[in-house]
Amino acid sequence: MSDDEARVRPDDAAEPAVGSGPDDEGTENGSGDTAGGSTARHRADGRPSLWHRGLSQVLIAVLCALLGIALVAQVRHNQEDPLASLRQDDLVRLLDDLDRRNLELADERERLQGELDELQSAADSGEVASAAAAELAVTQGVLAGTVPAGGPGVTIIVADPSGSLRAQTLVTMIQELRNAGAEAISVNDVRLTATSYVTRSSAGYVVDGEEITSPFEFLAIGDPGTLRTALEIPGGALSSARGLGATVGIDESERVEIWAVADPPTLEESRIVEE
């Protein structure tokens, strides 16, 4: 082989091989694309690719969401209309139970209303009884002389400087006031009661153990005109007092107050009779 041929062979080795032209390149590129797409969808070992797995997860999530919405709608429907699932026999029985319960409640209401009326009546009766008892206690206290009293009445002043009046004159005056309707009487701050007495003493008079002297001030609560008329009758206590030289004055008033009170008597033998 010559030297020229030896120098040419390296150049010939650098030339492309037969079939490596543009047509061949296109064939290789086409086969490359097909291989790449297949690799993106399937692994060489046959397992699903990432793209398939992602699509499956999305579909599962959508199905779960639709199922949840359907369940929520069903629950709401059942809550809004709980009777929709009952049969006709069940509905009839339910209505019968409701009617019976309404009747029972109506009877219970009438019974409770009756008890309430009884309690209110008893309460009203108790209040009336309490008020009556309180009023009676006041009345008895005034008549017994154990509480102060006030009201229209008269004031009587009897002056006896010579001491010529008798105890019976004062007793007659007290009795005339009571007969005329006097509800409370006092003389010189001594409250007079049904058991009061008057006696003569060396210094004057003794009323229920208290000594009094002239002038004598009588306070009497009652109708002023009636009391005055009773005292001024001819031959009465005031007429007798004037005849004995005493000075008598009567003053009618719309308000007379008696603050003197008597000690309640102590019962020794009397007791309340039980029915």
C-alpha positions as CSV (number, residue, x, y, z in Angstrom):
1,M,0.0,0.0,0.0
2,S,1.3,3.4,-0.8
3,D,1.7,6.3,1.5
4,D,-1.1,8.3,-0.2
5,E,-3.6,5.5,0.4
6,A,-2.5,5.2,4.0
7,R,-3.3,8.9,4.6
8,V,-6.7,8.7,3.0
9,R,-8.1,6.0,5.3
10,P,-8.3,8.0,8.4
11,D,-10.4,10.6,6.5
12,D,-12.6,7.8,5.2
13,A,-13.2,6.6,8.8
14,A,-14.5,10.0,9.8
15,E,-17.2,10.0,7.1
16,P,-20.7,9.0,8.3
17,A,-21.8,5.5,7.8
18,V,-24.2,4.6,5.1
19,G,-27.8,5.2,6.1
20,S,-27.0,7.9,8.6
21,G,-28.5,10.8,6.6
22,P,-31.5,12.9,7.2
23,D,-34.0,10.1,6.5
24,D,-32.3,7.9,9.0
25,E,-32.3,10.8,11.6
26,G,-36.0,11.2,11.2
27,T,-36.6,7.6,11.8
28,E,-34.6,7.7,14.9
29,N,-36.4,10.8,16.2
30,G,-39.7,9.2,15.5
31,S,-38.9,6.0,17.3
32,G,-37.5,8.2,20.2
33,D,-40.9,10.1,20.6
34,T,-42.8,6.8,20.7
35,A,-40.6,5.4,23.3
36,G,-40.7,8.6,25.4
37,G,-44.6,8.7,25.4
38,S,-44.8,5.0,26.4
39,T,-42.4,5.6,29.3
40,A,-44.5,8.6,30.6
41,R,-47.6,6.4,30.8
42,H,-46.2,3.1,31.8
43,R,-43.2,2.0,33.7
44,A,-40.9,-0.7,32.4
45,D,-42.1,-3.0,35.2
46,G,-45.9,-2.6,34.2
47,R,-46.9,-0.5,37.3
48,P,-49.2,2.7,36.7
49,S,-47.3,5.8,36.1
50,L,-47.7,9.0,38.2
51,W,-50.2,10.5,35.8
52,H,-52.5,7.5,36.1
53,R,-52.3,7.5,39.9
54,G,-53.1,11.2,40.1
55,L,-56.1,10.9,37.8
56,S,-57.4,8.0,40.0
57,Q,-57.1,10.0,43.2
58,V,-59.0,13.0,41.6
59,L,-61.8,10.7,40.6
60,I,-62.0,9.1,44.0
61,A,-62.2,12.5,45.7
62,V,-65.0,13.6,43.4
63,L,-67.0,10.5,44.1
64,C,-66.5,10.9,47.9
65,A,-67.7,14.5,47.7
66,L,-70.8,13.5,45.7
67,L,-71.5,10.8,48.2
68,G,-71.2,13.2,51.2
69,I,-73.5,15.7,49.5
70,A,-76.1,12.9,48.9
71,L,-75.8,11.8,52.6
72,V,-76.2,15.4,53.9
73,A,-79.2,15.9,51.7
74,Q,-80.8,12.7,52.9
75,V,-80.2,13.6,56.6
76,R,-81.7,17.0,56.1
77,H,-84.7,15.6,54.4
78,N,-85.3,13.2,57.2
79,Q,-84.9,16.0,59.8
80,E,-87.3,18.3,58.0
81,D,-89.9,15.7,57.5
82,P,-89.6,13.0,60.2
83,L,-93.1,11.6,59.4
84,A,-92.3,11.0,55.7
85,S,-90.9,7.6,56.4
86,L,-93.8,6.4,58.5
87,R,-96.5,4.1,57.2
88,Q,-100.2,5.0,57.2
89,D,-100.9,2.6,60.1
90,D,-98.1,4.3,62.1
91,L,-99.5,7.7,61.4
92,V,-103.0,6.7,62.5
93,R,-101.7,5.3,65.7
94,L,-99.6,8.4,66.3
95,L,-102.6,10.6,65.8
96,D,-104.6,8.5,68.3
97,D,-101.8,8.8,70.9
98,L,-101.7,12.6,70.4
99,D,-105.5,12.9,70.8
100,R,-105.4,10.8,74.0
101,R,-102.5,12.8,75.4
102,N,-104.4,16.1,74.6
103,L,-107.4,14.8,76.6
104,E,-105.1,13.8,79.5
105,L,-103.5,17.2,79.5
106,A,-106.9,19.0,79.4
107,D,-108.0,16.9,82.4
108,E,-104.8,17.7,84.2
109,R,-105.2,21.4,83.4
110,E,-108.7,21.4,84.9
111,R,-107.6,19.7,88.0
112,L,-104.7,22.1,88.5
113,Q,-107.0,25.1,87.9
114,G,-109.4,23.7,90.5
115,E,-106.5,23.4,93.0
116,L,-105.3,26.9,92.2
117,D,-108.8,28.3,92.7
118,E,-109.0,26.6,96.1
119,L,-105.7,27.9,97.1
120,Q,-106.6,31.4,96.0
121,S,-109.9,31.2,97.9
122,A,-108.1,29.9,101.0
123,A,-105.6,32.7,100.7
124,D,-108.3,35.3,100.3
125,S,-110.2,33.8,103.2
126,G,-107.0,33.8,105.2
127,E,-106.4,37.4,104.4
128,V,-110.0,38.3,105.2
129,A,-109.8,36.4,108.5
130,S,-106.5,38.0,109.4
131,A,-107.8,41.5,108.6
132,A,-111.0,40.7,110.7
133,A,-108.9,39.4,113.5
134,A,-106.7,42.5,113.5
135,E,-109.7,44.8,113.4
136,L,-111.3,42.9,116.3
137,A,-108.1,43.1,118.3
138,V,-108.0,46.8,117.8
139,T,-111.7,47.1,118.8
140,Q,-111.2,45.0,121.9
141,G,-108.1,46.9,122.8
142,V,-109.9,50.3,122.5
143,L,-112.9,49.0,124.5
144,A,-110.7,47.4,127.1
145,G,-108.5,50.5,127.3
146,T,-105.3,48.7,126.6
147,V,-104.4,50.7,123.5
148,P,-104.4,54.5,122.7
149,A,-107.5,55.8,120.9
150,G,-108.4,58.8,118.8
151,G,-111.4,60.2,117.0
152,P,-114.2,62.8,117.3
153,G,-115.5,63.4,120.8
154,V,-115.8,65.9,123.6
155,T,-113.6,67.4,126.4
156,I,-115.3,68.1,129.7
157,I,-113.7,70.2,132.4
158,V,-115.2,70.0,135.9
159,A,-113.8,72.4,138.5
160,D,-114.7,71.7,142.2
161,P,-112.5,74.0,144.3
162,S,-114.7,73.5,147.4
163,G,-114.7,69.7,147.2
164,S,-118.4,69.5,147.4
165,L,-118.8,66.9,144.6
166,R,-119.6,63.3,145.6
167,A,-118.0,60.2,144.1
168,Q,-121.4,59.2,142.8
169,T,-121.5,62.3,140.7
170,L,-118.4,61.3,138.9
171,V,-119.7,57.8,138.5
172,T,-123.0,59.1,137.0
173,M,-121.1,61.2,134.6
174,I,-119.0,58.3,133.4
175,Q,-122.1,56.1,133.1
176,E,-124.0,58.7,131.0
177,L,-121.0,59.0,128.6
178,R,-121.0,55.2,128.1
179,N,-124.8,55.1,127.6
180,A,-124.4,57.8,124.9
181,G,-122.0,55.6,123.0
182,A,-118.6,56.7,124.2
183,E,-116.0,54.1,123.0
184,A,-113.1,55.4,125.1
185,I,-113.1,57.5,128.3
186,S,-110.3,58.9,130.5
187,V,-110.2,61.3,133.4
188,N,-107.0,63.1,134.5
189,D,-104.9,60.6,132.5
190,V,-106.5,57.5,134.0
191,R,-108.1,55.2,131.4
192,L,-111.5,54.1,132.4
193,T,-112.7,50.5,131.6
194,A,-115.7,48.4,132.4
195,T,-114.2,47.5,135.8
196,S,-113.2,51.1,136.8
197,Y,-114.3,52.4,140.2
198,V,-114.3,55.9,141.9
199,T,-114.0,56.5,145.6
200,R,-113.6,59.6,147.8
201,S,-110.3,60.2,149.7
202,S,-109.1,62.8,152.1
203,A,-107.2,64.6,149.3
204,G,-109.8,64.2,146.5
205,Y,-110.9,61.0,144.6
206,V,-109.3,57.7,143.8
207,V,-110.0,56.2,140.4
208,D,-108.8,52.6,139.8
209,G,-106.2,53.1,142.5
210,E,-104.9,56.5,141.1
211,E,-105.6,59.6,143.1
212,I,-107.0,62.6,141.2
213,T,-107.9,66.1,142.2
214,S,-109.9,69.0,140.8
215,P,-110.1,70.2,138.1
216,F,-111.2,66.9,136.5
217,E,-110.6,66.6,132.7
218,F,-112.8,64.0,131.0
219,L,-111.9,62.9,127.5
220,A,-114.6,60.9,125.6
221,I,-114.5,59.5,122.0
222,G,-117.8,59.2,120.3
223,D,-120.4,61.3,118.4
224,P,-119.8,64.8,119.9
225,G,-123.4,65.9,119.6
226,T,-124.8,62.8,121.1
227,L,-122.4,62.9,124.0
228,R,-123.2,66.5,124.8
229,T,-126.9,66.0,124.6
230,A,-126.7,63.0,127.0
231,L,-124.7,65.1,129.5
232,E,-126.9,68.1,129.4
233,I,-130.2,66.4,130.1
234,P,-132.1,68.0,133.0
235,G,-131.3,66.2,136.3
236,G,-128.2,64.6,134.9
237,A,-124.7,64.5,136.2
238,L,-123.6,67.9,134.9
239,S,-126.9,69.5,136.3
240,S,-126.1,67.9,139.7
241,A,-122.5,69.2,139.6
242,R,-123.6,72.7,138.9
243,G,-126.1,72.5,141.7
244,L,-123.3,71.6,144.1
245,G,-121.3,74.7,143.1
246,A,-118.9,73.1,140.5
247,T,-118.0,74.8,137.2
248,V,-118.6,72.7,134.1
249,G,-117.4,73.3,130.5
250,I,-117.9,71.1,127.4
251,D,-116.0,71.4,124.1
252,E,-116.9,69.4,121.1
253,S,-114.0,68.4,118.7
254,E,-113.4,66.4,115.5
255,R,-110.3,65.0,117.0
256,V,-109.8,63.8,120.6
257,E,-106.8,61.7,121.5
258,I,-106.6,59.5,124.5
259,W,-103.0,58.3,125.2
260,A,-103.7,56.8,128.7
261,V,-104.0,53.1,128.8
262,A,-105.1,50.6,131.4
263,D,-103.3,47.4,132.4
264,P,-105.2,44.3,131.1
265,P,-106.9,42.5,133.9
266,T,-105.5,39.1,135.0
267,L,-108.0,36.3,134.7
268,E,-108.1,34.1,137.7
269,E,-111.1,31.8,137.1
270,S,-112.2,32.3,133.5
271,R,-110.9,30.2,130.6
272,I,-111.6,30.0,126.9
273,V,-114.3,27.4,126.1
274,E,-113.2,25.1,123.3
275,E,-115.8,24.1,120.8
